[in-house]
Amino acid sequence: MPRVTRQHTVAHHLVQGGLIDLKLTEAAQKKDRPGLYREDGFSVRSYYAPDGTLLTVAGAYGPDWVMTRAEIRHRLEQPYIRYTVTDDAPGLADHEQLVRWATGKELQARRRAAAARQAPLVAQLRRQQSEQDAEDAGQSALF
């Protein structure tokens, strides 16, 4: 059973990430098309999971709503925020994503994937540091 996610907490994280909260009513979110708005932004609404848990749906709006949708996912899936964003819940429109707390397994998988992406860079930095240390050791004998 997922933990409850609150609208104001999700909206706070997105605003802190630089996104604009359009604060649309729930009726406007359900009937309006996402591309009708002049500025890119988001709006959140409540969603009840099949097990009765209160979750949040974040919708992307504006001329480039597809990019805003990607920004919402990127921001909320940061390691220090710890949400999981999915788009497979029933009743969601194309521009909406379901936000829930990430499980421990999901967070571990993200850490492993990040470490795998960073492994070549870490190896290169270690190699450069060892070369620099060897060079410094050879020059110290000259002084």
C-alpha positions in Angstrom: 0.0 0.0 0.0 1.6 3.3 -1.0 1.9 6.2 1.4 -0.3 9.3 1.0 1.1 12.1 -1.2 -0.2 15.5 -0.6 -0.9 18.1 -3.3 0.8 21.0 -1.5 4.0 19.0 -0.9 4.3 18.0 -4.5 3.5 21.5 -5.7 6.1 22.9 -3.3 8.8 20.6 -4.7 7.9 21.6 -8.3 7.9 25.3 -7.5 11.3 25.0 -5.8 12.5 23.4 -9.0 11.6 26.5 -11.0 8.2 25.4 -12.5 5.2 27.6 -12.4 2.1 26.5 -10.5 -0.9 27.5 -12.6 -3.3 26.6 -9.7 -6.1 25.3 -12.0 -9.3 24.1 -10.5 -10.0 20.4 -10.8 -12.8 20.9 -13.3 -10.5 23.0 -15.5 -7.8 20.3 -15.3 -10.2 17.6 -16.5 -11.8 19.5 -19.4 -9.1 21.8 -20.8 -6.4 20.8 -23.3 -2.9 21.2 -22.0 -1.7 23.3 -25.0 -4.3 26.1 -24.4 -2.2 27.9 -21.8 0.2 30.7 -22.8 2.9 29.8 -20.3 4.4 26.4 -19.4 3.4 25.3 -15.9 1.8 22.6 -13.9 -1.2 22.0 -11.7 -1.9 19.2 -9.1 -5.0 17.4 -8.1 -5.9 14.6 -5.8 -6.3 11.0 -7.0 -7.6 8.0 -5.0 -5.7 4.8 -5.8 -7.8 1.6 -6.1 -6.8 0.7 -2.5 -8.2 4.0 -1.3 -4.8 5.7 -0.8 -4.8 9.5 -1.5 -2.2 10.3 -4.2 -1.4 13.3 -6.3 -1.7 13.8 -10.1 0.6 16.5 -11.6 -0.5 17.8 -15.0 1.7 19.7 -17.4 0.3 22.7 -19.3 1.5 25.3 -21.8 2.8 25.4 -25.4 5.6 22.9 -24.5 3.7 20.7 -22.1 5.6 17.6 -23.2 8.9 19.2 -21.9 7.2 20.4 -18.8 6.0 16.8 -18.2 9.6 15.6 -18.5 10.7 18.3 -16.1 8.1 17.2 -13.5 9.4 13.7 -13.7 13.0 14.7 -13.4 12.4 17.0 -10.5 10.3 14.6 -8.4 12.5 11.6 -9.0 15.6 13.3 -7.5 17.2 11.2 -4.7 16.5 13.9 -2.0 12.8 14.2 -3.0 12.1 10.4 -3.3 8.9 10.3 -5.4 8.0 7.9 -8.3 6.2 9.3 -11.2 4.1 7.0 -13.4 1.6 7.5 -16.2 -0.1 4.2 -16.2 -2.9 4.9 -13.7 -6.5 4.6 -15.0 -8.2 7.9 -15.7 -5.1 10.0 -16.5 -4.9 12.2 -19.5 -1.8 12.3 -21.7 -0.4 15.4 -20.0 -0.9 14.0 -16.4 1.4 11.8 -14.2 0.7 10.0 -11.0 3.0 10.9 -8.1 3.6 8.5 -5.2 6.4 7.8 -2.7 9.2 5.6 -4.1 9.9 2.3 -2.5 13.2 1.3 -1.1 13.8 -1.1 -4.1 13.1 1.7 -6.5 15.5 4.1 -4.8 18.3 1.4 -4.7 17.8 0.7 -8.4 18.1 4.5 -9.1 21.3 4.6 -7.0 22.8 1.7 -8.9 21.9 3.2 -12.3 23.4 6.5 -11.3 26.6 4.8 -10.2 26.8 2.9 -13.5 26.4 6.1 -15.4 29.1 7.8 -13.4 31.5 4.9 -13.4 33.5 5.9 -16.5 34.0 9.5 -15.2 35.0 8.3 -11.7 37.6 5.9 -13.3 39.0 8.7 -15.4 39.2 11.1 -12.4 41.0 8.4 -10.4 43.4 7.7 -13.2 44.2 11.4 -13.6 44.7 11.8 -9.9 47.1 8.8 -9.8 49.1 10.3 -12.8 49.2 13.7 -11.0 50.4 12.0 -7.8 53.1 10.2 -9.7 54.2 13.4 -11.5 54.3 15.3 -8.2 56.4 12.5 -6.6 58.9 12.7 -9.4 59.2 16.5 -9.2 59.6 16.6 -5.5 63.0 15.0 -5.8 64.2 17.9 -7.9 63.6 20.5 -5.2 
